[in-house]
Amino acid sequence: MDRKEFLLALDEMMELDAGTLTGAEDLESIDSWDSLAVISFIALVDEKLGHVVEGEKLVKAKTVGDLLGLAGIAVAA
């Protein structure tokens, strides 16, 4: 799964229009980023990428780019 595919999966998971997320967004600015979205993110990474995101690291995530990094998806320089 590449960056674009993962961002689209995040859009769908958070019930946003396809193509909404670019990676630069602050998680606090996304209304649908809540406790359910956190659980869904962990499940998405596990299902699609086969690894578990550590809760201690996830609570430190501030941007969508941070989520990409936790998922092991290359973040644009």
VEXVOLUM-69854 format. One record per atom (N, C-alpha, C): atom name; x, z, y. Coordinates in Angstrom, 1 decimal, always signed. Layout:
// VEXVOLUM-69854
NODE site     c1     c3     c2
NODE   CA      X      Z      Y
...
This chain:
// VEXVOLUM-69854
NODE site     c1     c3     c2
NODE    N   +0.9   +0.0   -1.2
NODE   CA   +0.0   +0.0   +0.0
NODE    C   +0.9   +0.0   +1.2
NODE    N   +0.7   -1.0   +2.1
NODE   CA   +1.5   -1.0   +3.3
NODE    C   +0.8   -0.3   +4.5
NODE    N   +1.5   -0.3   +5.6
NODE   CA   +1.0   +0.4   +6.8
NODE    C   -0.4   +0.0   +7.2
NODE    N   -0.6   -1.3   +7.3
NODE   CA   -1.9   -1.8   +7.8
NODE    C   -3.0   -1.4   +6.8
NODE    N   -2.8   -1.6   +5.5
NODE   CA   -3.8   -1.2   +4.5
NODE    C   -4.1   +0.3   +4.6
NODE    N   -3.1   +1.1   +4.8
NODE   CA   -3.3   +2.6   +4.9
NODE    C   -4.0   +2.9   +6.1
NODE    N   -3.7   +2.3   +7.2
NODE   CA   -4.5   +2.6   +8.5
NODE    C   -5.9   +2.2   +8.3
NODE    N   -6.2   +1.1   +7.6
NODE   CA   -7.6   +0.7   +7.4
NODE    C   -8.3   +1.7   +6.5
NODE    N   -7.6   +2.2   +5.5
NODE   CA   -8.1   +3.2   +4.6
NODE    C   -8.4   +4.5   +5.4
NODE    N   -7.6   +4.9   +6.3
NODE   CA   -7.8   +6.0   +7.2
NODE    C   -9.0   +5.8   +8.1
NODE    N   -9.1   +4.6   +8.6
NODE   CA  -10.3   +4.2   +9.4
NODE    C  -11.6   +4.5   +8.6
NODE    N  -11.6   +3.9   +7.4
NODE   CA  -12.8   +4.1   +6.6
NODE    C  -13.1   +5.5   +6.2
NODE    N  -12.0   +6.3   +5.9
NODE   CA  -12.1   +7.6   +5.5
NODE    C  -12.7   +8.5   +6.6
NODE    N  -12.4   +8.2   +7.9
NODE   CA  -12.8   +8.9   +9.0
NODE    C  -14.1   +8.2   +9.7
NODE    N  -14.6   +7.2   +9.0
NODE   CA  -15.8   +6.5   +9.4
NODE    C  -15.6   +5.9  +10.8
NODE    N  -14.5   +5.3  +11.1
NODE   CA  -14.2   +4.6  +12.3
NODE    C  -14.3   +3.1  +12.0
NODE    N  -14.4   +2.3  +13.1
NODE   CA  -14.4   +0.9  +13.0
NODE    C  -13.1   +0.4  +12.4
NODE    N  -13.1   -0.5  +11.6
NODE   CA  -11.8   -1.1  +11.0
NODE    C  -10.9   -1.6  +12.1
NODE    N   -9.7   -1.2  +12.1
NODE   CA   -8.7   -1.5  +13.1
NODE    C   -8.6   -0.6  +14.3
NODE    N   -9.3   +0.5  +14.2
NODE   CA   -9.3   +1.5  +15.3
NODE    C   -8.0   +2.2  +15.4
NODE    N   -7.4   +2.7  +14.3
NODE   CA   -6.2   +3.4  +14.3
NODE    C   -5.0   +2.5  +14.3
NODE    N   -4.0   +2.9  +15.2
NODE   CA   -2.8   +2.2  +15.2
NODE    C   -1.6   +3.0  +14.8
NODE    N   -1.7   +4.3  +14.8
NODE   CA   -0.6   +5.2  +14.4
NODE    C   -0.2   +6.1  +15.6
NODE    N   -0.6   +5.7  +16.8
NODE   CA   -0.2   +6.5  +18.0
NODE    C   -1.2   +7.5  +18.4
NODE    N   -2.3   +7.6  +17.8
NODE   CA   -3.4   +8.5  +18.2
NODE    C   -3.0   +9.9  +17.9
NODE    N   -3.4  +10.8  +18.9
NODE   CA   -3.3  +12.3  +18.6
NODE    C   -4.5  +12.6  +17.7
NODE    N   -4.3  +13.4  +16.7
NODE   CA   -5.3  +13.8  +15.8
NODE    C   -6.4  +14.6  +16.5
NODE    N   -6.0  +15.4  +17.5
NODE   CA   -7.0  +16.2  +18.3
NODE    C   -8.0  +15.3  +19.0
NODE    N   -7.7  +14.1  +19.3
NODE   CA   -8.5  +13.2  +20.0
NODE    C   -9.5  +12.5  +19.1
NODE    N   -9.4  +12.6  +17.8
NODE   CA  -10.3  +12.0  +16.9
NODE    C  -11.3  +13.0  +16.4
NODE    N  -12.6  +12.7  +16.8
NODE   CA  -13.7  +13.6  +16.5
NODE    C  -13.8  +13.9  +15.0
NODE    N  -13.6  +12.8  +14.2
NODE   CA  -13.9  +12.9  +12.8
NODE    C  -12.7  +13.6  +12.0
NODE    N  -11.6  +13.9  +12.8
NODE   CA  -10.5  +14.6  +12.1
NODE    C  -10.8  +16.1  +12.0
NODE    N  -11.4  +16.5  +10.9
NODE   CA  -11.8  +17.9  +10.7
NODE    C  -11.4  +18.3   +9.3
NODE    N  -11.8  +19.5   +8.8
NODE   CA  -11.4  +20.0   +7.5
NODE    C  -11.8  +19.1   +6.4
NODE    N  -12.9  +18.4   +6.5
NODE   CA  -13.3  +17.5   +5.4
NODE    C  -12.3  +16.3   +5.4
NODE    N  -11.9  +15.8   +6.6
NODE   CA  -11.0  +14.7   +6.7
NODE    C   -9.6  +15.1   +6.2
NODE    N   -9.2  +16.3   +6.4
NODE   CA   -7.9  +16.8   +5.8
NODE    C   -8.0  +16.7   +4.3
NODE    N   -9.0  +17.2   +3.7
NODE   CA   -9.2  +17.1   +2.2
NODE    C   -9.2  +15.7   +1.8
NODE    N   -9.9  +14.8   +2.5
NODE   CA  -10.0  +13.4   +2.1
NODE    C   -8.7  +12.7   +2.2
NODE    N   -7.9  +13.1   +3.3
NODE   CA   -6.5  +12.5   +3.4
NODE    C   -5.7  +12.9   +2.2
NODE    N   -5.7  +14.2   +1.8
NODE   CA   -4.9  +14.6   +0.7
NODE    C   -5.3  +13.8   -0.6
NODE    N   -6.6  +13.6   -0.8
NODE   CA   -7.1  +12.9   -1.9
NODE    C   -6.7  +11.4   -1.8
NODE    N   -6.8  +10.8   -0.6
NODE   CA   -6.4   +9.4   -0.5
NODE    C   -5.0   +9.2   -0.8
NODE    N   -4.1  +10.0   -0.3
NODE   CA   -2.7   +9.9   -0.6
NODE    C   -2.4  +10.0   -2.1
NODE    N   -3.1  +11.0   -2.7
NODE   CA   -2.9  +11.2   -4.2
NODE    C   -3.4  +10.1   -5.0
NODE    N   -4.6   +9.6   -4.6
NODE   CA   -5.2   +8.5   -5.4
NODE    C   -4.5   +7.1   -5.2
NODE    N   -4.1   +6.8   -3.9
NODE   CA   -3.6   +5.5   -3.6
NODE    C   -2.1   +5.4   -3.8
NODE    N   -1.4   +6.6   -3.5
NODE   CA   +0.1   +6.6   -3.5
NODE    C   +0.7   +7.4   -4.6
NODE    N   -0.1   +8.3   -5.2
NODE   CA   +0.4   +9.0   -6.4
NODE    C   +1.3  +10.2   -6.1
NODE    N   +1.2  +10.8   -4.8
NODE   CA   +1.9  +12.0   -4.6
NODE    C   +1.0  +13.0   -3.8
NODE    N   +1.4  +14.2   -3.8
NODE   CA   +0.6  +15.3   -3.2
NODE    C   +1.3  +15.7   -1.9
NODE    N   +0.5  +15.7   -0.8
NODE   CA   +0.9  +16.1   +0.5
NODE    C   +0.9  +17.6   +0.6
NODE    N   +2.0  +18.3   +1.0
NODE   CA   +2.0  +19.7   +1.1
NODE    C   +1.2  +20.2   +2.3
NODE    N   +0.4  +21.2   +2.0
NODE   CA   -0.4  +21.7   +3.1
NODE    C   +0.4  +22.3   +4.3
NODE    N   +1.5  +22.9   +4.0
NODE   CA   +2.4  +23.4   +5.1
NODE    C   +2.8  +22.3   +6.0
NODE    N   +3.1  +21.1   +5.5
NODE   CA   +3.5  +20.0   +6.3
NODE    C   +2.3  +19.4   +7.0
NODE    N   +1.2  +19.3   +6.3
NODE   CA   +0.0  +18.7   +6.9
NODE    C   -0.5  +19.4   +8.1
NODE    N   -0.4  +20.7   +8.1
NODE   CA   -0.9  +21.5   +9.3
NODE    C   +0.0  +21.2  +10.5
NODE    N   +1.2  +20.7  +10.4
NODE   CA   +2.1  +20.4  +11.5
NODE    C   +1.8  +19.0  +12.0
NODE    N   +1.1  +18.2  +11.4
NODE   CA   +0.8  +16.8  +11.8
NODE    C   +0.0  +16.8  +13.1
NODE    N   +0.5  +16.1  +14.1
NODE   CA   -0.2  +16.0  +15.4
NODE    C   -0.7  +14.6  +15.7
NODE    N   -0.2  +13.6  +15.0
NODE   CA   -0.6  +12.2  +15.3
NODE    C   -0.9  +11.5  +14.0
NODE    N   -1.5  +10.4  +14.1
NODE   CA   -1.8   +9.5  +13.0
NODE    C   -0.4   +9.1  +12.4
NODE    N   +0.6   +8.8  +13.2
NODE   CA   +1.9   +8.5  +12.8
NODE    C   +2.5   +9.6  +11.9
NODE    N   +2.2  +10.8  +12.2
NODE   CA   +2.7  +12.0  +11.4
NODE    C   +2.0  +11.9  +10.0
NODE    N   +0.7  +11.5  +10.0
NODE   CA   +0.1  +11.3   +8.7
NODE    C   +0.7  +10.2   +7.9
NODE    N   +1.0   +9.1   +8.5
NODE   CA   +1.7   +8.0   +7.8
NODE    C   +3.0   +8.5   +7.2
NODE    N   +3.8   +9.3   +8.0
NODE   CA   +5.0   +9.8   +7.5
NODE    C   +4.8  +10.7   +6.3
NODE    N   +3.8  +11.5   +6.3
NODE   CA   +3.6  +12.4   +5.2
NODE    C   +3.2  +11.6   +4.0
NODE    N   +2.5  +10.5   +4.2
NODE   CA   +2.1   +9.7   +3.1
NODE    C   +3.2   +8.8   +2.5
NODE    N   +4.3   +8.8   +3.3
NODE   CA   +5.5   +8.0   +2.9
NODE    C   +5.3   +6.5   +3.3
NODE    N   +4.5   +6.3   +4.3
NODE   CA   +4.3   +4.9   +4.8
NODE    C   +5.3   +4.8   +6.0
NODE    N   +6.0   +3.6   +6.1
NODE   CA   +6.9   +3.4   +7.2
NODE    C   +6.2   +3.5   +8.5
NODE    N   +6.8   +4.2   +9.4
NODE   CA   +6.3   +4.3  +10.8
NODE    C   +7.1   +3.4  +11.7
NODE    N   +6.4   +2.6  +12.5
NODE   CA   +7.1   +1.7  +13.4
NODE    C   +8.0   +2.5  +14.3
NODE    N   +9.2   +1.9  +14.5
NODE   CA  +10.2   +2.5  +15.4
NODE    C   +9.8   +2.4  +16.8
